[in-house]
């Protein structure tokens, strides 16, 4: 699976104290749920 983060999302990571590897691990291994506008949350 190819995961690409938008530049805005990368900026927000720093503001939230997270790193890109944590986001990717969550998408690959985390629990997913339906979110607004047909999106998927993790």
MOPAC internal coordinates of N, CA, C and O (Angstrom, degrees):
PM7 1SCF
backbone

  N    0.0000 0     0.00 0     0.00 0    0    0    0
  C    1.4433 1     0.00 0     0.00 0    1    0    0
  C    1.5283 1   108.20 1     0.00 0    2    1    0
  O    1.2310 1   120.95 1   -47.18 1    3    2    1
  N    1.3109 1   115.79 1   132.82 1    3    2    1
  C    1.4578 1   121.67 1   178.23 1    5    3    2
  C    1.5267 1   108.65 1   -97.93 1    6    5    3
  O    1.2310 1   120.41 1   -59.30 1    7    6    5
  N    1.3245 1   116.83 1   120.70 1    7    6    5
  C    1.4596 1   121.82 1  -179.63 1    9    7    6
  C    1.5188 1   108.79 1  -114.74 1   10    9    7
  O    1.2310 1   121.02 1   -58.28 1   11   10    9
  N    1.3209 1   115.66 1   121.72 1   11   10    9
  C    1.4681 1   121.08 1   178.73 1   13   11   10
  C    1.5245 1   108.18 1  -122.63 1   14   13   11
  O    1.2310 1   120.46 1   -48.03 1   15   14   13
  N    1.3180 1   116.73 1   131.97 1   15   14   13
  C    1.4588 1   121.64 1   178.64 1   17   15   14
  C    1.5184 1   109.84 1  -101.23 1   18   17   15
  O    1.2310 1   120.89 1   -42.97 1   19   18   17
  N    1.3115 1   115.91 1   137.03 1   19   18   17
  C    1.4595 1   120.71 1   177.24 1   21   19   18
  C    1.5272 1   109.51 1   -66.52 1   22   21   19
  O    1.2310 1   120.13 1   -28.18 1   23   22   21
  N    1.3262 1   117.36 1   151.82 1   23   22   21
  C    1.4663 1   120.13 1   178.35 1   25   23   22
  C    1.5299 1   112.79 1   -53.73 1   26   25   23
  O    1.2310 1   120.26 1   141.62 1   27   26   25
  N    1.3226 1   117.10 1   -38.38 1   27   26   25
  C    1.4702 1   120.16 1   178.69 1   29   27   26
  C    1.5328 1   110.67 1   -62.52 1   30   29   27
  O    1.2310 1   120.43 1   138.91 1   31   30   29
  N    1.3281 1   116.79 1   -41.09 1   31   30   29
  C    1.4634 1   120.77 1   179.08 1   33   31   30
  C    1.5281 1   110.48 1   -63.86 1   34   33   31
  O    1.2310 1   120.30 1   140.72 1   35   34   33
  N    1.3127 1   117.03 1   -39.28 1   35   34   33
  C    1.4674 1   120.27 1   178.32 1   37   35   34
  C    1.5255 1   111.24 1   -64.07 1   38   37   35
  O    1.2310 1   120.33 1   142.26 1   39   38   37
  N    1.3249 1   116.98 1   -37.74 1   39   38   37
  C    1.4644 1   120.44 1   176.69 1   41   39   38
  C    1.5266 1   110.38 1   -64.42 1   42   41   39
  O    1.2310 1   120.69 1   137.90 1   43   42   41
  N    1.3110 1   116.29 1   -42.10 1   43   42   41
  C    1.4652 1   120.78 1  -178.57 1   45   43   42
  C    1.5282 1   111.89 1   -66.53 1   46   45   43
  O    1.2310 1   119.92 1   150.07 1   47   46   45
  N    1.3212 1   117.76 1   -29.93 1   47   46   45
  C    1.4597 1   120.41 1   178.13 1   49   47   46
  C    1.5194 1   110.72 1   -56.35 1   50   49   47
  O    1.2310 1   120.37 1   132.58 1   51   50   49
  N    1.3023 1   116.90 1   -47.42 1   51   50   49
  C    1.4615 1   121.39 1  -178.85 1   53   51   50
  C    1.5277 1   110.60 1   -62.48 1   54   53   51
  O    1.2310 1   120.57 1   139.75 1   55   54   53
  N    1.3302 1   116.52 1   -40.25 1   55   54   53
  C    1.4616 1   120.58 1   179.24 1   57   55   54
  C    1.5218 1   111.67 1   -63.91 1   58   57   55
  O    1.2310 1   120.57 1   149.43 1   59   58   57
  N    1.3276 1   116.51 1   -30.57 1   59   58   57
  C    1.4662 1   121.61 1  -176.43 1   61   59   58
  C    1.5265 1   112.99 1   -95.90 1   62   61   59
  O    1.2310 1   120.36 1   178.43 1   63   62   61
  N    1.3149 1   116.92 1    -1.57 1   63   62   61
  C    1.4602 1   119.94 1   178.84 1   65   63   62
  C    1.5194 1   113.75 1    74.50 1   66   65   63
  O    1.2310 1   120.22 1  -152.92 1   67   66   65
  N    1.3083 1   117.19 1    27.08 1   67   66   65
  C    1.4630 1   122.21 1   180.00 1   69   67   66
  C    1.5241 1   109.44 1  -111.08 1   70   69   67
  O    1.2310 1   121.10 1   -13.28 1   71   70   69
  N    1.3152 1   115.50 1   166.72 1   71   70   69
  C    1.4616 1   120.48 1   175.78 1   73   71   70
  C    1.5315 1   109.25 1  -123.11 1   74   73   71
  O    1.2310 1   121.27 1   -22.11 1   75   74   73
  N    1.3124 1   115.18 1   157.89 1   75   74   73
  C    1.4645 1   121.08 1  -175.77 1   77   75   74
  C    1.5306 1   111.82 1   -57.95 1   78   77   75
  O    1.2310 1   120.00 1   142.02 1   79   78   77
  N    1.3135 1   117.60 1   -37.98 1   79   78   77
  C    1.4652 1   121.10 1  -179.01 1   81   79   78
  C    1.5284 1   111.54 1   -62.27 1   82   81   79
  O    1.2310 1   120.12 1   145.30 1   83   82   81
  N    1.3372 1   117.37 1   -34.70 1   83   82   81
  C    1.4669 1   120.44 1   178.32 1   85   83   82
  C    1.5250 1   110.71 1   -66.84 1   86   85   83
  O    1.2310 1   120.40 1   139.73 1   87   86   85
  N    1.3077 1   116.84 1   -40.27 1   87   86   85
  C    1.4616 1   120.58 1   179.56 1   89   87   86
  C    1.5237 1   110.21 1   -65.21 1   90   89   87
  O    1.2310 1   120.76 1   134.69 1   91   90   89
  N    1.3085 1   116.16 1   -45.31 1   91   90   89
  C    1.4708 1   120.00 1  -179.95 1   93   91   90
  C    1.5251 1   110.65 1   -62.62 1   94   93   91
  O    1.2310 1   119.95 1   137.36 1   95   94   93
  N    1.3352 1   117.70 1   -42.64 1   95   94   93
  C    1.4657 1   120.96 1   178.28 1   97   95   94
  C    1.5229 1   110.88 1   -61.92 1   98   97   95
  O    1.2310 1   120.24 1   141.54 1   99   98   97
  N    1.3121 1   117.15 1   -38.46 1   99   98   97
  C    1.4615 1   121.01 1   179.12 1  101   99   98
  C    1.5214 1   110.95 1   -65.85 1  102  101   99
  O    1.2310 1   120.39 1   136.65 1  103  102  101
  N    1.3095 1   116.86 1   -43.35 1  103  102  101
  C    1.4641 1   120.44 1   179.65 1  105  103  102
  C    1.5330 1   110.40 1   -64.78 1  106  105  103
  O    1.2310 1   120.47 1   139.12 1  107  106  105
  N    1.3159 1   116.71 1   -40.88 1  107  106  105
  C    1.4683 1   120.12 1  -177.42 1  109  107  106
  C    1.5232 1   113.10 1   -77.19 1  110  109  107
  O    1.2310 1   119.89 1   144.62 1  111  110  109
  N    1.3289 1   117.81 1   -35.38 1  111  110  109
  C    1.4646 1   120.36 1  -171.00 1  113  111  110
  C    1.5281 1   114.09 1  -120.59 1  114  113  111
  O    1.2310 1   120.00 1   169.09 1  115  114  113
  N    1.3269 1   117.60 1   -10.91 1  115  114  113
  C    1.4561 1   120.70 1  -174.67 1  117  115  114
  C    1.5166 1   113.35 1   -80.06 1  118  117  115
  O    1.2310 1   121.98 1    -8.74 1  119  118  117
  N    1.3089 1   113.82 1   171.26 1  119  118  117
  C    1.4544 1   121.60 1   177.89 1  121  119  118
  C    1.5332 1   108.71 1   -81.57 1  122  121  119
  O    1.2310 1   120.16 1   -45.33 1  123  122  121
  N    1.3116 1   117.30 1   134.67 1  123  122  121
  C    1.4625 1   120.61 1  -179.28 1  125  123  122
  C    1.5249 1   110.43 1  -108.00 1  126  125  123
  O    1.2310 1   121.07 1   -23.01 1  127  126  125
  N    1.3379 1   115.56 1   156.99 1  127  126  125
  C    1.4570 1   121.26 1   178.99 1  129  127  126
  C    1.5274 1   108.32 1  -150.06 1  130  129  127
  O    1.2310 1   119.94 1   -26.93 1  131  130  129
  N    1.3283 1   117.73 1   153.07 1  131  130  129
  C    1.4573 1   120.93 1   177.91 1  133  131  130
  C    1.5278 1   110.05 1   -66.23 1  134  133  131
  O    1.2310 1   120.57 1   -42.47 1  135  134  133
  N    1.3249 1   116.51 1   137.53 1  135  134  133
  C    1.4570 1   121.98 1   178.45 1  137  135  134
  C    1.5284 1   109.50 1  -123.52 1  138  137  135
  O    1.2310 1   120.45 1    -3.98 1  139  138  137
  N    1.3010 1   116.74 1   176.02 1  139  138  137
  C    1.4633 1   121.29 1  -178.40 1  141  139  138
  C    1.5186 1   112.06 1   -60.50 1  142  141  139
  O    1.2310 1   121.41 1   -25.43 1  143  142  141
  N    1.3140 1   114.91 1   154.57 1  143  142  141
  C    1.4582 1   123.95 1   174.42 1  145  143  142
  C    1.5328 1   113.23 1    60.94 1  146  145  143
  O    1.2310 1   120.12 1  -148.04 1  147  146  145
  N    1.3458 1   117.37 1    31.96 1  147  146  145
  C    1.4510 1   122.40 1   176.80 1  149  147  146
  C    1.5131 1   114.34 1    73.06 1  150  149  147
  O    1.2310 1   120.20 1  -163.92 1  151  150  149
  N    1.3272 1   117.23 1    16.08 1  151  150  149
  C    1.4611 1   121.63 1  -179.50 1  153  151  150
  C    1.5166 1   111.20 1   -90.35 1  154  153  151
  O    1.2310 1   120.89 1    -8.03 1  155  154  153
  N    1.3237 1   115.90 1   171.97 1  155  154  153
  C    1.4549 1   122.42 1   175.82 1  157  155  154
  C    1.5128 1   109.11 1  -117.10 1  158  157  155
  O    1.2310 1   120.75 1   -48.73 1  159  158  157
  N    1.3205 1   116.17 1   131.27 1  159  158  157
  C    1.4592 1   121.54 1   176.24 1  161  159  158
  C    1.5137 1   109.83 1  -101.66 1  162  161  159
  O    1.2310 1   120.74 1   -19.63 1  163  162  161
  N    1.3257 1   116.19 1   160.37 1  163  162  161
  C    1.4694 1   121.90 1   179.41 1  165  163  162
  C    1.4902 1   110.54 1  -133.48 1  166  165  163
  O    1.2310 1   120.10 1   180.00 1  167  166  165

